[in-house]
């Protein structure tokens, strides 16, 4: 789903192109999780206010499942020394709540907490290796990575070449400068005649390509799409008027709309299950699914989502290769 997990770039880039941002403005605003106990609520709220993101540890209490650990080692004995996980480097905070990096150089975000919790259930550690969005799935296919995680939306085309173990739901949404005449988008034909910025090889490209004919059918000018490898150029395009709309992941754009001045969230076009990816037929995929379901059963999953205020994007159960809607 993302533009090279990159949909994430450092906040100073976003600051520069948004024009009016300061570091304090980017960092202001995320409240602490609703699951914080009364005893530490004040401390966590203070930490969130000073950092711009929730800081409570919701992974420390996760316990290993001995049966899943044994099953993983039986399937892949090398996992005893860690599982390789391919993803993309995401500096700064503009890609939260999915992923980002704090001032200490630590990776943070819902995706980080979820994958670390899954690793704890499986009784292993991740050996994280960074690539680009378009190299993660090939890396999983050729064995470079045991697992890939990059906000990958489940699509029929991807399910032909990799297996999915779902852990979240995200969507495809739109963001515009605050001066845009659009205030809410509910149908793709509202984009007709406009220039849209998004990423190549993504679910966003799939949607825009498959629906392009609807403008002509409605007697309207076709929308123009400009593809970018990262979101810095999209922010720049919004700022200088080169593009009218940013088509990206719902959670990220909602976060940006709440933290970046002079932009507004226009709504979601569709939603997609998001999951870890593994090589086709890998037994690890099923074990990832079981690990996520264990987190759901014991309440750890809900605590992670509550921390990042994305409870509404949770799943009732993890699925192995669910039916794709794209």
N, C-alpha and C positions, 0 to 999 in steps of 0.2 A: 503494500500500500504506500509506503512513504516515498518521498523523493530522496533518494539515497539516504539512508536513515538520517540522512541529512535532512530532510525537512528540517534539519537542525543545524544551525550555525551559531557562531559565538554572538553574544548579545551586543557587542560593540558594533558588529556589522549591522545588526538590526537597528541599533541606535542611530548609526550614521545615516542610514537610508530612511528611517522614519522621520528624521529631522529634529524632533523635539525631545527625544529621550535622553535621559541621563542614566547612569548606572543605578542610582537609587530608584528611579522610576521602574526600570525593568525588574528590580528585585523586590519591589513593594507589592504586597497584595495577597499571597496565598495564605489562607488560614490553616491552623492545625486541624488534624483529623478529629471527627466527631467521636471516634472510639477511644479518645484519650481519657484516662481515668481522672477522677476529681483530684487525686493526689498529685498528678503531674501535669494537669491541664495548663496551669499557669506557666510552668517552665516551657512546655512545648509551644504554647501560644507566643511566648516571648521570643523563642528561637525562630519561629516562623515569621514573626514580624520583622526580625532583624535580618533574615536571610532571604526572604521571599519564597520559601518553600518549606514544607513540613519536614521535620528532622527526626521524629521519633523512630526508634528501631522496632520494626514490626516483623523482623525475620529471626531475631535471636532466639525466640521461643519455639521455633519450628524444629521438630524432632525427626530423626531418620527413621525410615520404615525398613526394618531388617529384611523383609521379604522382597521388597522392591530393590534394595541394594544388592541382594544375592542374585536376583534375576538379571540385573544390569551387568554384574560381573560375569555371569554365565554367558550372557549374550556378547559381551565385549570385555574380556579380561584387562585390556589396556586402560579401561575406565578407572581402574584403581589409582592411577596416577593423574586422573583428571580427564574431563571431556572437553574437546576443543569446541568452542562456540564462535562462529563467525558473525560479526556485526559491523556497524560502521561507527567511527569515532564521532562523538557528539559533544563538542565543547560548548560551554555557556548554558544559558537557561531558557533560550527561546523555544526549545522543543519539548519542554515539560507540558503535560505531566508524564509523557512517555519516557523521556530520557534526557539527561543533561549532565553537566559537570560543575561541581561547586568550586569555590575559590581555592580549595585545598587539592584540587585535581582528582577528586573522587567522583565516580559515576553515580548519579542519582536518578530517581524516577520510578514510576510504577513498573516499567518493564524490567528495571534492574532488581527491584524488590521481588518481583514475581519469579524471575529466573534464579535468583539466589535462594529463594524459598524452595523452588523445585529441586535445586541441587542438594539442599539440606535433606529433603525427603528421600532423595536417591542415595544420600550418604557419600556424595562426591563433590569435587570442586570443579569450577569452570576454568579452562585455560582460554581466555578471551583473546581472539585475534581479529584485528580490524581489516576490513576491506571496503569496497564500495557497494552500493545497493545492487548494482547489476552483476557483481561478482560473487555474492553470497550464495545464491542458489547453485550456480555452476560449481562453486567450491564444495558445497554439500554433495553434489552429484559425483564429483571426482574423488571424494574422500578427504579433501583438505580439512573440512570441518565435519565433526560428527553431528552438529546441530547448528542451525542458522536462526537468528532472531533479528528482525528489522521491521517490525510492524507489518509483516507480510499478511496481506489480505488473502483469503481463500478464493481462488478462481479455478474454473474448470481447466484452463490451460496449465496452470501451475500444478494442479493435482495429477496431471499426466506424467510429470517428471520428478516430483517430490511428494513426500507424505507430510500431512499437517497434523499437529496436536494442538488444538485450539485452547486459548487461555483468556480471550477478551473479545469484545465487539467494538469496532470503531466504524467510522463512516466517511463519506465523501461529502465535503462541505465547501462553502464559498466565503471568502473574505473580500472586502472592498474598502477603498478609502472612505472616510466619513462623509465626504461630499458627493458620493455616488447617488444617483437618482433611485437606485435599487435599495430597498430596505429589507426585503425578504424574498428568497428564491425557493419556489416549490416545484418548478418545472424547468426542464432543460431549455425549452424554447425562450425563456427569459434571458438567456445568454446570447441570443441571436443578434448579430451586428456588433458584438463586443469582442475584445481581445482578452483571452484567458491565459494565465500563466500557470504551468504545472510541470510535472516531471515525466520524462520518457520511461517507458517500460513499467508503468504503474497502473493501478486500478483506475486512476483518474484518466489516463490516456485511453484505456479501454472504454470507459463510459462516454467520453467525448467523441471518440471515433465511431462507436456504434450508434450514437444518436445524432450524428451530423446531418443526416437527411431530413430530420424533423423541421429544421428551419425552412428549407425549400418547400416542404409540404405545407407549411403554415404561411407561405408567401413572404418569408422574411429573409434578410441577408444572412448568410452562413456566418457563424462565429469563427474567429481566427484563434488558433492555439499556438502559443509559443512554449517550447519545451526547454527546461533548464535542468542542470545536473545538481544544483543546490538551491536553497531558498534565499540566499543573499541576493542573487540576481532578481528573484521575484519581488523581494522587498524594494529593491532599487527601481524596478519597473513600475511598481505601484506608486512610488514616490514621484517619479518623473513623468508619469502619464503614459508610459509605453504600453502598459497593460492595464486593463480595467478591473480584473478580478483575479484572485488567487484561489485556485481549486486544490484543496489539500485535505488532510485528515481532520475529521471533526474535532477530536480532543485537542490537537495541537492548535487549530485555528480558534477554538473557544478560549484556550489559554492566552493566545496572542491578543485576541480582542479585549481581554480583561487587563492586559499588561502593557500593550503598545498603544500610545495615543493616536488619534486621528484615523483609526480604522474601525470597521464594524463587521460583526458576524452576520451573514445573510441567511444562514440555515443549512440544513443537511439535505442532500439529494437522495442518498441511499446509505445503507449500512452493510457491513461485511464482517464476518468472523475473522479473527486474527489468530495466528498460531506460530509455534515453533515449526521449523521445517527440518526434515531429515532425508537421507537418501531413500529412494523408492524401495519399499520392502524391508527397511531397517527395523529391527525389533525395538530400537530405542524410541521410536515414535509412540508405540503403545505404552511404554513405560513412562514417557513424559505425560501422556494422557492420564495414566493412573496417578501419577504424582500430583498433577493439578487437581484431580478429583479428590485426593486425600486432603489437600489444602482447603478445598471447598467444604468437605465434610467436617473438618475440625475447626472451621471458623477463621483460620489464618488468612485465607483468600479474601474474605470480607473485610478483615482488618487492613489489609494492604490497599484494597480499593478505597476504603473509607479515608485512609491517610491522604490519598491523592484526590479525593472528592470525585471519584469516577464510579461510584457504586452502581449507577444506572447503566454502565457499560459492562457489567459483569455477565458471566454465563452461568446457567444452572448446572451444567456439567460439561467437562471437556470431551470433545469428540475427535475421533480419528478419521480424517478425511470426510468431513461432513459435505452434504450436497452444496455445491457452490451456486450463488445467485448471480455471478458475473462470469 
